[in-house]
Amino acid sequence: MKPQVNKIILAPMEGVADQLMRHLLSSLNSYDFCITEFVRVVDSLVPKHVFRKICPEIANHCCTENGTPLRMQLLGQEPDWMAENAVRAIELGSHGIDVNFGCPAKAVNKSKGGAVLLNEPEKIYQILTKIKAAISQDTTLSAKIRLGFNDASKLNEIVSAVECAGAEQLTIHARTKLDGYRPPAYWHFIAELTQKHSLEIFANGEIWNKADAQNCLQQSQTANLMLGRGALALPNLANVIKFDATPMPWSELSLLLKRYSALELDGNKSFYFSSRLKQWLRYLRLQYPQAEQLFNAIKLLKDKAEILQQIDLISSS
């Protein structure tokens, strides 16, 4: 009997899953919610305009255009300031608070944020406890972690810290910081935790297709998934997993790329258009040979008109 999926959420991919990408992917899939890119908290209350820049959907009750709720993510190491910024995020409309303890970026870790805190379960507990005390008790608090920094030796302690602090949900990226994004993902580590803890646990990492999802659900013994890079490579992946939808064919994807291009060029970041499109194609080519062809055709191009012409040529081929 195949394991059944309960909830699927879209990962907070820094520099990738912005408002436009959240809009496109949530319009194609029935995500339970999306998590924003992180708001960096240091030693102050972050201005409201920064929250609005990271989450423009604040103007739409913190939902994507199709109504998928958004939860803002915070990244920082100072419990009191994390709590104050959590309150601000809720006041702005965030559907809960998510805290990033998984970012492997060297610059973030060097400044005591993200995955480096996996070495300090007590600090994780302090941060989440302060946040939970500051927000209303019926507001969902969640966290995202990895298996550990260099290894998984502190994993049980980390998860206990998250649970004891009052968080209700936890996403586990089934690799250590040292592993980075190198395959495989070690989903089996999650299974023991789902038996021991009452947290609602989401498994994350190396889910590229329905077979991966089924394997992950079985090994992790959880019914909840977070999709990251796999959702970029196959844009309707969540519905493929949840509802057994047919993977999006190239004919539909080419129309999606045209739609994406029109929206990107119409937005306030249009000067990033060529680099953002190439970035997405690096993932799409893992599933679509035509995306590889398109990437090779535009990789040296920067002129928008020339890029759009190549999209039309390859879309019609």
C-alpha positions as CSV (number, residue, x, y, z in Angstrom):
1,M,0.0,0.0,0.0
2,K,1.4,3.4,-1.0
3,P,1.9,5.9,1.8
4,Q,-0.5,8.8,1.6
5,V,0.5,12.5,1.7
6,N,-1.4,14.9,4.0
7,K,0.1,18.3,3.6
8,I,2.6,19.8,1.1
9,I,4.2,23.2,1.5
10,L,6.5,25.3,-0.7
11,A,10.0,25.8,0.6
12,P,11.5,29.3,1.3
13,M,14.2,29.2,-1.3
14,E,16.4,32.3,-0.9
15,G,16.8,34.3,-4.1
16,V,14.4,31.9,-6.0
17,A,11.0,31.6,-4.5
18,D,10.0,35.3,-4.6
19,Q,6.5,36.7,-5.0
20,L,6.3,35.9,-8.8
21,M,7.5,32.3,-8.4
22,R,5.2,31.8,-5.4
23,H,2.3,33.1,-7.5
24,L,3.1,30.8,-10.5
25,L,3.6,27.7,-8.5
26,S,0.7,28.2,-6.1
27,S,-1.6,28.8,-9.2
28,L,-0.6,25.3,-10.5
29,N,-0.7,23.4,-7.2
30,S,-2.8,23.0,-4.1
31,Y,-0.1,23.9,-1.6
32,D,-1.3,24.1,2.0
33,F,0.9,27.1,2.5
34,C,4.1,28.8,1.4
35,I,7.0,30.1,3.5
36,T,8.7,33.3,2.4
37,E,12.4,34.0,2.0
38,F,13.9,34.9,5.3
39,V,13.8,38.3,7.0
40,R,17.2,38.8,8.5
41,V,17.0,39.9,12.2
42,V,20.2,41.2,13.9
43,D,19.8,43.7,16.8
44,S,16.8,45.8,15.9
45,L,13.2,45.8,14.8
46,V,13.2,45.4,11.1
47,P,11.4,48.2,9.2
48,K,8.0,47.3,7.8
49,H,9.1,48.1,4.3
50,V,11.6,45.3,4.5
51,F,8.8,42.8,5.4
52,R,6.8,44.2,2.5
53,K,9.7,43.8,0.1
54,I,10.2,40.2,1.0
55,C,6.4,39.5,1.2
56,P,4.5,41.9,-1.1
57,E,1.5,39.6,-0.5
58,I,1.0,41.5,2.7
59,A,-1.2,43.7,0.6
60,N,-3.3,40.7,-0.2
61,H,-3.9,39.5,3.4
62,C,-0.6,37.6,3.2
63,C,-1.9,35.2,0.6
64,T,-0.9,34.5,-3.0
65,E,-3.2,35.7,-5.7
66,N,-5.1,32.3,-5.7
67,G,-5.5,32.5,-1.9
68,T,-2.6,30.2,-0.7
69,P,-1.6,31.5,2.8
70,L,2.0,32.7,3.4
71,R,4.0,32.3,6.6
72,M,7.0,34.7,7.1
73,Q,10.3,33.2,8.0
74,L,12.8,34.9,10.3
75,L,16.5,34.2,10.6
76,G,18.5,35.5,13.5
77,Q,20.2,34.6,16.8
78,E,19.0,37.1,19.4
79,P,15.9,35.8,21.2
80,D,14.4,39.2,22.2
81,W,14.8,40.8,18.8
82,M,13.5,37.6,17.1
83,A,10.4,37.8,19.3
84,E,9.8,41.5,18.6
85,N,10.1,40.9,14.8
86,A,7.8,37.9,15.1
87,V,5.1,40.2,16.6
88,R,5.6,42.6,13.8
89,A,5.2,39.9,11.1
90,I,2.0,38.7,12.7
91,E,0.7,42.3,12.9
92,L,1.4,42.6,9.2
93,G,-0.7,39.5,8.5
94,S,1.6,36.5,8.5
95,H,-0.1,33.2,8.9
96,G,2.2,32.0,11.6
97,I,5.9,32.3,12.1
98,D,8.7,30.1,10.7
99,V,12.3,30.2,12.0
100,N,15.3,29.3,9.9
101,F,17.8,27.0,11.6
102,G,18.8,25.4,8.3
103,C,20.4,27.9,6.0
104,P,23.9,26.6,5.1
105,A,25.2,29.9,3.6
106,K,28.7,30.7,4.9
107,A,27.9,34.4,5.3
108,V,24.8,33.7,7.3
109,N,26.5,31.0,9.5
110,K,29.5,33.3,10.1
111,S,27.1,35.9,11.6
112,K,25.6,33.3,13.9
113,G,22.5,32.6,12.0
114,G,20.9,29.6,10.2
115,A,22.4,26.2,10.4
116,V,25.3,27.1,12.8
117,L,22.7,27.3,15.6
118,L,22.2,23.5,15.2
119,N,25.4,23.3,17.3
120,E,23.4,25.1,20.1
121,P,20.1,23.4,20.9
122,E,19.8,25.6,24.0
123,K,19.9,28.7,21.9
124,I,17.3,27.3,19.5
125,Y,15.1,26.7,22.6
126,Q,15.6,30.2,23.9
127,I,14.7,31.8,20.5
128,L,11.6,29.8,20.0
129,T,10.4,30.1,23.6
130,K,10.7,33.9,23.4
131,I,8.8,34.0,20.1
132,K,6.1,31.7,21.4
133,A,5.6,33.8,24.5
134,A,5.3,37.0,22.4
135,I,2.8,35.8,19.8
136,S,-0.7,34.5,20.6
137,Q,-1.0,30.9,21.6
138,D,-3.2,30.1,18.7
139,T,-0.6,31.4,16.2
140,T,1.4,28.6,14.6
141,L,5.1,28.6,15.3
142,S,7.3,26.4,13.1
143,A,11.0,25.9,12.5
144,K,13.2,24.5,9.7
145,I,16.3,22.5,10.5
146,R,18.8,20.2,9.0
147,L,19.9,16.9,10.6
148,G,22.8,18.7,12.2
149,F,25.8,20.9,11.4
150,N,28.6,18.3,10.8
151,D,26.6,15.2,11.7
152,A,23.3,14.1,13.2
153,S,24.6,13.5,16.8
154,K,22.5,16.3,18.2
155,L,19.4,15.7,16.2
156,N,17.2,14.4,19.1
157,E,18.3,17.2,21.3
158,I,17.5,19.8,18.6
159,V,14.0,18.4,18.0
160,S,13.3,18.2,21.7
161,A,14.4,21.9,22.0
162,V,11.9,22.8,19.2
163,E,9.1,20.8,20.8
164,C,9.7,22.0,24.4
165,A,9.7,25.6,23.2
166,G,6.1,25.3,22.1
167,A,6.5,25.0,18.3
168,E,3.8,23.1,16.6
169,Q,5.4,22.2,13.3
170,L,9.0,21.3,12.2
171,T,10.5,20.8,8.7
172,I,13.6,18.6,8.6
173,H,15.9,18.9,5.6
174,A,17.3,15.4,5.7
175,R,21.0,16.4,5.3
176,T,23.5,18.1,7.5
177,K,25.0,21.5,6.8
178,L,28.2,19.7,5.8
179,D,26.2,17.7,3.2
180,G,25.0,20.9,1.6
181,Y,22.7,19.9,-1.3
182,R,24.6,16.8,-2.3
183,P,22.5,13.7,-2.8
184,P,21.2,11.6,-1.2
185,A,18.9,12.9,1.5
186,Y,18.8,10.7,4.6
187,W,15.0,10.5,5.2
188,H,15.2,7.5,7.5
189,F,16.6,9.8,10.3
190,I,13.2,11.4,10.4
191,A,11.2,8.2,11.1
192,E,12.4,7.8,14.7
193,L,11.5,11.4,15.5
194,T,7.9,11.1,14.2
195,Q,7.5,8.2,16.7
196,K,9.0,10.1,19.7
197,H,7.6,13.6,19.2
198,S,4.1,15.2,18.9
199,L,5.3,17.8,16.5
200,E,3.8,17.9,13.0
201,I,6.9,17.0,11.0
202,F,7.5,17.8,7.3
203,A,10.2,15.9,5.4
204,N,12.3,17.9,2.9
205,G,15.2,17.2,0.5
206,E,15.7,15.4,-2.9
207,I,12.1,15.1,-3.8
208,W,12.1,15.4,-7.6
209,N,9.2,13.2,-8.7
210,K,6.3,11.1,-7.4
211,A,8.5,8.1,-6.8
212,D,10.9,10.2,-4.7
213,A,7.9,11.5,-2.7
214,Q,6.6,8.0,-2.0
215,N,10.0,6.8,-1.0
216,C,10.4,9.8,1.3
217,L,7.0,9.3,2.9
218,Q,7.8,5.6,3.6
219,Q,11.3,6.2,5.0
220,S,10.4,9.3,7.0
221,Q,7.2,7.9,8.4
222,T,5.5,11.3,8.1
223,A,2.6,12.3,5.8
224,N,3.9,15.9,5.3
225,L,6.3,17.2,2.7
226,M,8.1,20.4,1.9
227,L,9.1,20.8,-1.8
228,G,12.0,22.9,-2.8
229,R,14.2,22.6,-5.9
230,G,12.0,19.7,-7.2
231,A,9.1,22.1,-7.5
232,L,11.2,24.3,-9.7
233,A,12.2,21.4,-11.9
234,L,8.6,20.1,-12.3
235,P,6.3,23.1,-11.8
236,N,3.2,21.0,-10.9
237,L,5.0,18.5,-8.7
238,A,2.8,19.1,-5.7
239,N,-0.3,18.0,-7.6
240,V,1.5,15.1,-9.2
241,I,2.3,13.9,-5.7
242,K,-1.0,14.7,-4.0
243,F,-3.5,14.1,-6.7
244,D,-1.6,11.9,-9.2
245,A,-1.8,14.6,-11.8
246,T,0.1,14.2,-15.1
247,P,3.5,15.8,-15.0
248,M,3.3,19.1,-17.0
249,P,4.1,18.5,-20.6
250,W,6.5,20.8,-22.5
251,S,3.7,22.4,-24.5
252,E,2.2,23.7,-21.2
253,L,5.5,24.6,-19.7
254,S,6.5,26.7,-22.7
255,L,3.3,28.7,-22.2
256,L,4.2,29.1,-18.5
257,L,7.6,30.4,-19.5
258,K,6.0,33.0,-21.7
259,R,3.7,34.0,-18.8
260,Y,6.6,34.1,-16.4
261,S,8.6,36.3,-18.9
262,A,5.8,38.7,-19.3
263,L,5.2,39.1,-15.6
264,E,9.0,39.3,-14.8
265,L,9.4,42.0,-17.4
266,D,6.4,43.9,-16.1
267,G,7.7,43.9,-12.5
268,N,10.1,46.1,-10.6
269,K,12.9,43.6,-11.0
270,S,12.8,43.4,-14.7
271,F,16.6,44.1,-14.9
272,Y,17.1,40.7,-13.4
273,F,15.1,39.0,-16.1
274,S,17.8,37.1,-18.0
275,S,19.6,35.9,-14.9
276,R,16.3,34.8,-13.2
277,L,15.1,32.9,-16.3
278,K,18.5,31.2,-16.7
279,Q,18.4,30.3,-13.0
280,W,15.0,28.6,-13.4
281,L,16.0,26.8,-16.6
282,R,18.9,25.2,-14.7
283,Y,16.3,23.3,-12.7
284,L,13.8,22.8,-15.6
285,R,16.4,21.1,-17.7
286,L,16.6,18.3,-15.1
287,Q,13.1,17.3,-16.3
288,Y,12.8,18.7,-19.8
289,P,15.3,18.3,-22.7
290,Q,13.8,21.4,-24.4
291,A,14.7,23.4,-21.4
292,E,18.3,22.4,-21.9
293,Q,18.0,23.5,-25.5
294,L,16.6,26.8,-24.5
295,F,19.2,27.4,-21.8
296,N,22.0,26.8,-24.3
297,A,20.4,29.1,-26.8
298,I,20.1,32.1,-24.3
299,K,23.0,31.5,-21.9
300,L,25.1,34.2,-23.5
301,L,22.2,36.5,-24.3
302,K,21.2,39.5,-22.2
303,D,18.9,41.4,-24.6
304,K,15.3,40.8,-23.6
305,A,14.0,40.8,-27.2
306,E,16.5,38.2,-28.3
307,I,15.7,36.0,-25.3
308,L,11.9,36.2,-25.9
309,Q,12.6,35.3,-29.6
310,Q,14.4,32.2,-28.5
311,I,11.6,31.2,-26.2
312,D,9.1,31.5,-29.1
313,L,11.4,29.5,-31.4
314,I,11.9,26.6,-29.0
315,S,8.3,26.7,-27.8
316,S,7.0,26.1,-31.3
317,S,9.6,23.4,-32.2
